[in-house]
Amino acid sequence: MSLWAVRLALLCDWLTIGPSVALKLPQLLSLLRDGSTAGLSVSSAVLELASCSIQLCYHLRHGYILTSYLEHLLLAPQLLAILLLLLARRGLLGAPQLLLLAGAALTALALAAGPLPIGLLTLLLQLDLPIAWSGKVAQLGAVVRARSGRAVSRLTWLLAALTCVTRLLTTLLRTGDRLLLISFTGSLLLNLAVLVAATVFRRRPAD
């Protein structure tokens, strides 16, 4: 890879990592400020957190360089906070849900550091693409069904779309991995679809 390509790829790395520091904060602040959950999907929040956790565990288990997965490390606590707040707002946060989340956290820790077999983590990684896309489809469906985008942070989805663009560039420059290109392209289109739907239904009242 030429020197300009190396520098561009490194720039794209940090353009991906930078927004991830506060990628989900606009959505979290929207929930805290307005209290409305119209158009937001619990299923989407669960699937997004699962996808992020799988990616994080995989990179940690293999000891990859920090810049290749730092955005997942930054996003995981933000996604967890959104899920907890969303469950609380809908009266769904109780002991069973907390125990389930604690069990999922312990499982993730076991996958990232052992003793669970790495083959299980590899299998989960193969399922990551449909999990990630399903989360975005669930959010899109929630906006359309509620016919309200009032509680959806458009800034969050715009930043998510932009990070897909930067990861597309880094993949093209470094590896050209077809699966990753398909993954980021699909995620980009779905992020934009949620953004458009939230904008279209922005001024409609919540049910």
C-alpha positions in Angstrom: 0.0 0.0 0.0 1.4 3.4 -1.0 2.2 6.1 1.6 -0.8 8.2 0.7 -3.1 5.2 1.1 -1.6 4.4 4.5 -2.1 7.9 5.7 -5.7 8.0 4.3 -6.5 4.7 6.0 -5.1 6.0 9.3 -7.2 9.2 8.9 -10.3 7.1 8.3 -9.5 5.0 11.4 -9.6 8.1 13.6 -12.6 9.6 11.7 -14.4 6.4 12.7 -13.2 6.3 16.3 -13.7 10.0 16.9 -17.5 10.1 16.5 -17.8 6.8 18.4 -16.8 8.6 21.6 -20.3 10.2 21.6 -22.1 8.4 18.8 -25.0 7.3 20.9 -25.0 10.3 23.3 -27.5 12.3 21.3 -30.0 9.4 21.4 -29.3 9.0 25.2 -29.8 12.7 25.8 -33.0 12.6 23.8 -34.4 9.9 26.0 -33.4 11.7 29.2 -34.7 15.0 28.0 -38.0 14.1 26.4 -38.8 10.8 28.1 -40.6 9.7 24.9 -39.8 6.2 23.4 -42.1 6.5 20.4 -40.5 5.1 17.3 -37.7 3.4 19.3 -37.2 -0.3 19.3 -36.1 -2.4 22.3 -35.3 -5.3 19.9 -33.0 -2.9 17.9 -31.2 -1.8 21.1 -30.6 -5.5 22.1 -29.4 -6.5 18.6 -27.1 -3.5 18.3 -25.5 -4.3 21.7 -25.2 -8.0 20.8 -23.5 -7.1 17.5 -21.1 -4.6 19.1 -20.2 -7.1 21.9 -19.5 -9.9 19.4 -17.1 -7.7 17.5 -15.4 -6.5 20.6 -15.0 -10.0 22.0 -13.6 -11.3 18.7 -11.0 -8.5 18.5 -10.0 -8.8 22.1 -9.7 -12.6 21.9 -7.4 -12.4 18.9 -5.3 -9.5 20.3 -5.8 -7.2 17.3 -4.5 -3.6 17.4 -6.6 -1.2 19.4 -7.4 1.1 16.5 -9.1 -1.7 14.6 -11.8 -2.1 17.3 -11.7 0.9 19.6 -15.1 2.2 18.3 -16.7 -1.0 19.7 -15.1 -0.5 23.0 -16.5 3.1 23.1 -20.0 2.2 21.8 -20.7 -0.8 24.1 -21.4 1.3 27.3 -23.4 3.8 25.4 -25.6 1.1 23.9 -26.0 -0.6 27.3 -27.1 2.8 28.8 -29.7 3.3 26.0 -31.1 -0.2 26.5 -31.4 0.2 30.2 -33.1 3.6 29.9 -35.4 2.3 27.2 -36.4 -0.7 29.3 -36.9 1.6 32.3 -39.1 4.1 30.4 -41.3 1.3 29.2 -41.6 -0.3 32.6 -39.7 -3.4 31.5 -36.7 -3.2 33.7 -36.9 -5.7 36.5 -34.9 -8.5 38.2 -35.3 -11.0 35.3 -34.0 -8.4 32.7 -31.1 -7.4 34.9 -30.1 -11.1 35.5 -30.3 -11.7 31.8 -28.0 -8.8 31.1 -25.6 -9.8 33.8 -25.5 -13.4 32.3 -24.8 -11.9 28.9 -22.0 -9.8 30.3 -20.4 -12.8 32.0 -20.7 -14.8 28.7 -19.0 -12.0 26.8 -16.2 -11.8 29.3 -15.7 -15.6 29.0 -15.7 -15.3 25.2 -13.2 -12.5 25.2 -10.7 -13.9 27.7 -11.6 -17.6 27.9 -12.6 -20.3 29.0 -15.3 -20.6 26.4 -13.9 -22.1 23.1 -12.9 -19.7 20.4 -14.9 -21.7 17.9 -18.1 -20.5 19.5 -16.9 -16.9 19.1 -16.1 -17.6 15.4 -19.6 -19.0 14.9 -21.1 -15.9 16.6 -19.0 -13.6 14.3 -20.5 -15.4 11.3 -24.0 -14.5 12.7 -22.9 -10.9 13.4 -24.0 -9.6 9.9 -27.6 -10.7 10.1 -27.7 -9.6 13.8 -26.4 -6.1 13.0 -28.7 -5.7 10.0 -31.7 -7.0 11.9 -31.2 -4.4 14.6 -31.3 -1.6 12.0 -34.4 -3.1 10.3 -36.1 -3.4 13.7 -35.5 0.3 14.3 -36.7 1.2 10.9 -39.8 -0.8 11.4 -40.5 0.8 14.8 -40.4 4.3 13.3 -42.7 3.3 10.4 -45.2 1.5 12.7 -45.3 4.3 15.2 -45.3 6.9 12.4 -43.2 9.0 14.7 -39.5 9.9 14.7 -39.7 12.3 17.6 -37.7 10.2 20.0 -35.1 9.1 17.4 -31.9 11.1 17.3 -31.2 11.9 13.7 -27.6 13.0 14.6 -26.9 9.5 16.0 -27.9 7.8 12.8 -26.1 10.4 10.6 -22.9 9.8 12.5 -23.4 6.0 12.2 -23.8 6.4 8.4 -20.6 8.5 8.2 -18.6 5.9 10.2 -19.8 3.2 7.7 -18.3 5.4 4.9 -15.0 5.7 6.6 -14.8 1.9 7.3 -15.7 1.2 3.7 -12.7 3.4 2.7 -10.3 1.6 5.1 -11.5 -1.8 3.9 -11.0 -0.8 0.3 -7.5 0.6 1.0 -6.3 -2.3 3.2 -7.9 -5.6 2.3 -10.8 -5.3 -0.1 -12.5 -7.9 2.0 -15.8 -8.6 0.2 -17.7 -9.7 3.2 -16.8 -6.5 5.1 -17.6 -4.3 2.1 -21.1 -5.9 1.9 -21.5 -5.5 5.6 -20.6 -1.8 5.7 -22.5 -1.0 2.5 -25.7 -2.7 3.9 -25.2 -0.9 7.2 -24.8 2.4 5.5 -28.0 2.0 3.5 -30.0 0.9 6.6 -28.6 3.8 8.7 -29.7 6.2 6.0 -33.1 4.5 5.7 -33.7 5.1 9.5 -32.4 8.7 9.2 -34.9 9.4 6.3 -37.8 7.7 8.1 -37.1 9.6 11.3 -37.0 12.8 9.3 -40.2 12.1 7.4 -42.1 11.3 10.6 -40.4 13.9 12.7 -43.4 16.2 13.1 -46.0 13.5 13.5 -47.3 13.1 17.0 -46.5 9.9 18.9 -49.2 7.3 19.4 
